[in-house]
Amino acid sequence: MGDRLRSQRLKMGLTQEQLGIETGTNQAVIQKIENGKSLRPRKINEIASILQVDPGWLMFGEAPFLSEESISIAKAYDGLTETGKQKVKDVMGAMME
């Protein structure tokens, strides 16, 4: 993951500090990820978004296993309140019965 992050960061002309600021973290966190000392970073979605790559590719080096539609739905779900998320779960549960 560190090599992929570093490569994409450099490709986009960003320093570790710039990427840290843009993702709401700091240079030290980006450095730890690039050096392999942080294998499950909390800001992976934000980092991937700024680097314009899929989080799955950034983490695992694989193409996304979800369709674009599924990813879009998952992103919308992430933006819901906890009440909204529970309603979605309830509806999906009822549909699966």
C-alpha positions in Angstrom: 0.0 0.0 0.0 2.8 2.4 0.9 4.4 2.1 -2.6 1.0 2.7 -4.3 0.3 5.7 -2.2 3.7 7.2 -2.7 3.6 6.6 -6.4 0.2 8.2 -6.9 1.0 11.1 -4.5 4.1 11.9 -6.5 2.2 11.5 -9.8 -0.2 14.1 -8.6 2.6 16.4 -7.5 1.7 16.4 -3.8 4.1 16.4 -0.8 3.3 14.2 2.2 2.4 17.4 4.1 0.0 18.6 1.3 -1.7 15.2 1.2 -2.0 15.2 5.0 -3.6 18.6 5.1 -6.0 17.8 2.2 -7.1 14.6 4.0 -7.5 16.1 7.4 -4.5 14.3 8.9 -0.8 15.2 8.9 2.5 14.5 7.2 3.5 12.0 9.9 0.5 9.8 9.2 1.1 9.8 5.4 4.8 9.0 6.1 3.8 6.0 8.3 1.5 4.7 5.6 4.2 5.0 2.9 6.8 3.3 5.2 4.4 0.4 5.9 4.0 1.2 9.6 0.3 1.9 9.3 -1.5 -1.0 7.5 -5.2 0.0 8.3 -5.2 3.8 8.2 -8.5 5.4 9.3 -8.4 8.1 6.5 -8.0 5.7 3.6 -11.2 6.8 1.9 -10.2 10.5 2.1 -6.7 9.7 0.9 -8.0 7.6 -2.0 -10.4 10.4 -2.9 -7.7 13.1 -3.0 -5.4 10.7 -5.0 -8.3 9.9 -7.4 -8.0 6.1 -6.9 -10.2 3.4 -5.5 -9.6 2.7 -1.8 -9.5 -1.1 -2.6 -6.7 -0.6 -5.1 -4.8 1.6 -2.7 -5.2 -0.9 0.2 -4.8 -4.2 -1.7 -3.6 -3.4 -5.2 -6.7 -4.9 -6.7 -9.4 -3.5 -9.0 -12.6 -2.8 -7.1 -14.8 -5.9 -6.7 -18.0 -3.8 -6.6 -19.8 -2.3 -9.5 -19.8 1.5 -9.9 -23.5 1.4 -8.9 -22.7 -0.5 -5.7 -20.0 1.9 -4.8 -22.3 4.8 -5.4 -24.9 3.3 -3.2 -22.3 2.5 -0.5 -21.1 6.1 -0.5 -24.7 7.4 -0.2 -25.3 5.0 2.7 -22.1 6.3 4.4 -23.6 9.8 4.3 -26.8 8.8 6.2 -27.5 9.4 9.8 -27.6 6.3 12.1 -31.4 6.5 11.9 -31.3 6.5 8.1 -28.8 3.6 8.0 -31.1 1.6 10.3 -34.1 2.3 8.0 -32.1 1.1 5.0 -31.1 -2.1 6.9 -34.8 -2.7 7.8 -36.0 -2.2 4.2 -33.3 -4.4 2.8 -34.0 -7.1 5.4 -37.6 -7.1 4.5 -36.8 -7.4 0.8 -34.6 -10.4 1.4 -37.3 -12.3 3.2 
